[in-house]
Amino acid sequence: MRTLLKALVALILIGVIGFGAYLVVSPNSDIRNSMLNAALDKADVAGKADAALRANNTEIANRLGVDVETVDQAIDQLAIDEWEVTTLPDETQATGTIDVPYEGMNVAVTTYDDPSYVTVNVEGQDITFKVADSALEFSELAAQYQ
């Protein structure tokens, strides 16, 4: 599970770091979120994340003790291309955080009591995603591994 999350985080980082300037462009969260979504779409971060997960499906399966078909189905369920940068609702409570070192950077993935949201923190900068409905089961499972 941690390997799957590391692969996902690493690819999300490509978009976060590559387009980090968008984080501070506007204090208006709607504008910021729209700009980040457009930048992540333009860079095809979701496609790269999906491809990287699929390229490592055998290793992920071995580490999780499941078959490759199960991993492929989980990747399908993640539907990363449907995730959108959003603002975390005020009433949402964190349930856990997974620290994932990545190329010398401090990275953390936070899950919430509402599994529709996941926040990736890179060097103090947060990006919150509204995950696809099909990924909710995975989000709940990931929370159990924290």
C-alpha positions as a Markdown table, in Angstrom:
| # | Residue | x | y | z |
|---|---|---|---|---|
| 1 | Met | 0.0 | 0.0 | 0.0 |
| 2 | Arg | 2.8 | 2.4 | 0.9 |
| 3 | Thr | 4.5 | 1.6 | -2.5 |
| 4 | Leu | 1.2 | 2.5 | -4.3 |
| 5 | Leu | 0.9 | 5.7 | -2.3 |
| 6 | Lys | 4.6 | 6.6 | -3.0 |
| 7 | Ala | 4.1 | 6.1 | -6.7 |
| 8 | Leu | 1.0 | 8.2 | -6.7 |
| 9 | Val | 2.6 | 11.0 | -4.6 |
| 10 | Ala | 5.8 | 11.0 | -6.7 |
| 11 | Leu | 3.8 | 11.6 | -9.8 |
| 12 | Ile | 1.5 | 14.2 | -8.2 |
| 13 | Leu | 4.8 | 15.9 | -7.2 |
| 14 | Ile | 5.7 | 16.4 | -10.8 |
| 15 | Gly | 2.7 | 18.6 | -11.2 |
| 16 | Val | 3.0 | 20.3 | -7.8 |
| 17 | Ile | 6.7 | 21.2 | -8.2 |
| 18 | Gly | 6.5 | 22.0 | -11.9 |
| 19 | Phe | 3.6 | 24.4 | -11.3 |
| 20 | Gly | 4.3 | 25.5 | -7.7 |
| 21 | Ala | 4.1 | 29.2 | -8.7 |
| 22 | Tyr | 0.4 | 28.7 | -9.1 |
| 23 | Leu | 0.1 | 28.1 | -5.4 |
| 24 | Val | 0.7 | 31.7 | -4.5 |
| 25 | Val | -0.8 | 33.5 | -7.6 |
| 26 | Ser | -4.0 | 34.4 | -5.9 |
| 27 | Pro | -5.5 | 34.3 | -2.4 |
| 28 | Asn | -8.8 | 33.4 | -4.0 |
| 29 | Ser | -9.0 | 29.7 | -3.6 |
| 30 | Asp | -11.4 | 29.2 | -6.6 |
| 31 | Ile | -8.9 | 30.9 | -8.9 |
| 32 | Arg | -6.0 | 29.0 | -7.4 |
| 33 | Asn | -7.8 | 25.7 | -7.7 |
| 34 | Ser | -8.8 | 26.3 | -11.3 |
| 35 | Met | -5.3 | 27.3 | -12.2 |
| 36 | Leu | -3.8 | 24.2 | -10.6 |
| 37 | Asn | -6.4 | 21.9 | -12.2 |
| 38 | Ala | -5.5 | 23.5 | -15.6 |
| 39 | Ala | -1.8 | 23.2 | -15.0 |
| 40 | Leu | -2.1 | 19.6 | -13.8 |
| 41 | Asp | -4.2 | 18.7 | -16.9 |
| 42 | Lys | -1.8 | 20.4 | -19.3 |
| 43 | Ala | 1.1 | 18.5 | -17.8 |
| 44 | Asp | -0.9 | 15.2 | -18.0 |
| 45 | Val | 0.0 | 14.5 | -14.4 |
| 46 | Ala | -2.9 | 12.1 | -14.0 |
| 47 | Gly | -1.9 | 10.2 | -17.2 |
| 48 | Lys | 1.7 | 10.0 | -15.9 |
| 49 | Ala | 0.6 | 8.8 | -12.5 |
| 50 | Asp | -1.6 | 6.1 | -14.0 |
| 51 | Ala | 1.2 | 5.0 | -16.4 |
| 52 | Ala | 3.7 | 4.8 | -13.5 |
| 53 | Leu | 1.4 | 2.8 | -11.3 |
| 54 | Arg | 0.7 | 0.4 | -14.1 |
| 55 | Ala | 4.4 | 0.1 | -14.9 |
| 56 | Asn | 5.0 | -1.0 | -11.3 |
| 57 | Asn | 1.9 | -3.1 | -10.9 |
| 58 | Thr | 4.0 | -6.3 | -10.4 |
| 59 | Glu | 6.1 | -4.8 | -7.6 |
| 60 | Ile | 3.0 | -3.3 | -6.0 |
| 61 | Ala | 1.3 | -6.7 | -6.1 |
| 62 | Asn | 4.3 | -8.4 | -4.6 |
| 63 | Arg | 4.5 | -5.9 | -1.8 |
| 64 | Leu | 0.8 | -6.1 | -1.0 |
| 65 | Gly | 0.6 | -9.9 | -1.4 |
| 66 | Val | -2.1 | -9.7 | -4.0 |
| 67 | Asp | -2.2 | -10.6 | -7.7 |
| 68 | Val | -1.5 | -8.1 | -10.5 |
| 69 | Glu | -5.1 | -8.2 | -11.7 |
| 70 | Thr | -6.2 | -6.9 | -8.3 |
| 71 | Val | -3.6 | -4.0 | -8.5 |
| 72 | Asp | -4.8 | -3.1 | -12.0 |
| 73 | Gln | -8.4 | -3.1 | -10.8 |
| 74 | Ala | -7.4 | -0.8 | -7.9 |
| 75 | Ile | -5.6 | 1.6 | -10.3 |
| 76 | Asp | -8.7 | 1.6 | -12.4 |
| 77 | Gln | -10.8 | 2.5 | -9.3 |
| 78 | Leu | -8.5 | 5.3 | -8.4 |
| 79 | Ala | -9.5 | 7.1 | -11.6 |
| 80 | Ile | -6.8 | 9.6 | -11.1 |
| 81 | Asp | -7.9 | 11.5 | -14.2 |
| 82 | Glu | -11.1 | 12.5 | -12.4 |
| 83 | Trp | -9.4 | 14.0 | -9.3 |
| 84 | Glu | -9.6 | 17.7 | -8.9 |
| 85 | Val | -7.9 | 20.3 | -6.8 |
| 86 | Thr | -10.3 | 21.7 | -4.4 |
| 87 | Thr | -10.7 | 23.5 | -1.0 |
| 88 | Leu | -11.0 | 21.2 | 2.0 |
| 89 | Pro | -14.4 | 21.8 | 3.7 |
| 90 | Asp | -13.9 | 23.4 | 7.2 |
| 91 | Glu | -15.8 | 20.6 | 9.0 |
| 92 | Thr | -13.5 | 17.8 | 7.6 |
| 93 | Gln | -11.2 | 16.2 | 10.1 |
| 94 | Ala | -7.9 | 14.5 | 9.4 |
| 95 | Thr | -7.7 | 10.8 | 10.2 |
| 96 | Gly | -4.1 | 10.2 | 9.5 |
| 97 | Thr | -1.0 | 11.2 | 7.6 |
| 98 | Ile | 1.6 | 9.1 | 5.8 |
| 99 | Asp | 5.0 | 10.7 | 5.4 |
| 100 | Val | 6.6 | 9.8 | 2.1 |
| 101 | Pro | 10.2 | 11.0 | 1.6 |
| 102 | Tyr | 10.7 | 11.8 | -2.1 |
| 103 | Glu | 14.1 | 12.9 | -3.5 |
| 104 | Gly | 15.1 | 14.7 | -0.4 |
| 105 | Met | 11.8 | 16.5 | 0.1 |
| 106 | Asn | 9.3 | 16.2 | 2.9 |
| 107 | Val | 6.1 | 14.9 | 1.5 |
| 108 | Ala | 2.9 | 13.9 | 3.4 |
| 109 | Val | -0.4 | 12.5 | 2.3 |
| 110 | Thr | -3.3 | 13.2 | 4.6 |
| 111 | Thr | -6.6 | 11.3 | 4.6 |
| 112 | Tyr | -9.8 | 12.6 | 6.2 |
| 113 | Asp | -13.0 | 11.4 | 7.9 |
| 114 | Asp | -14.6 | 12.2 | 4.5 |
| 115 | Pro | -12.7 | 9.9 | 2.2 |
| 116 | Ser | -13.6 | 12.1 | -0.8 |
| 117 | Tyr | -10.6 | 14.3 | 0.1 |
| 118 | Val | -6.8 | 13.7 | 0.2 |
| 119 | Thr | -4.2 | 16.4 | 0.8 |
| 120 | Val | -0.7 | 16.2 | -0.5 |
| 121 | Asn | 1.8 | 18.4 | 1.4 |
| 122 | Val | 5.1 | 19.1 | -0.3 |
| 123 | Glu | 7.6 | 21.2 | 1.6 |
| 124 | Gly | 4.8 | 23.0 | 3.5 |
| 125 | Gln | 2.6 | 23.6 | 0.5 |
| 126 | Asp | -0.8 | 21.8 | 0.6 |
| 127 | Ile | -2.8 | 20.7 | -2.4 |
| 128 | Thr | -6.2 | 19.1 | -1.6 |
| 129 | Phe | -7.8 | 16.8 | -4.1 |
| 130 | Lys | -11.5 | 15.7 | -4.4 |
| 131 | Val | -11.0 | 12.1 | -5.4 |
| 132 | Ala | -13.2 | 10.2 | -7.9 |
| 133 | Asp | -16.2 | 8.4 | -6.4 |
| 134 | Ser | -14.7 | 5.1 | -7.6 |
| 135 | Ala | -11.6 | 5.8 | -5.5 |
| 136 | Leu | -13.5 | 6.2 | -2.2 |
| 137 | Glu | -13.0 | 2.5 | -1.3 |
| 138 | Phe | -9.3 | 2.9 | -1.9 |
| 139 | Ser | -9.1 | 6.0 | 0.2 |
| 140 | Glu | -10.8 | 4.2 | 3.1 |
| 141 | Leu | -8.4 | 1.3 | 2.7 |
| 142 | Ala | -5.3 | 3.6 | 2.6 |
| 143 | Ala | -6.5 | 5.2 | 5.9 |
| 144 | Gln | -6.3 | 1.8 | 7.6 |
| 145 | Tyr | -2.5 | 1.5 | 6.7 |
| 146 | Gln | -1.5 | 4.8 | 8.5 |
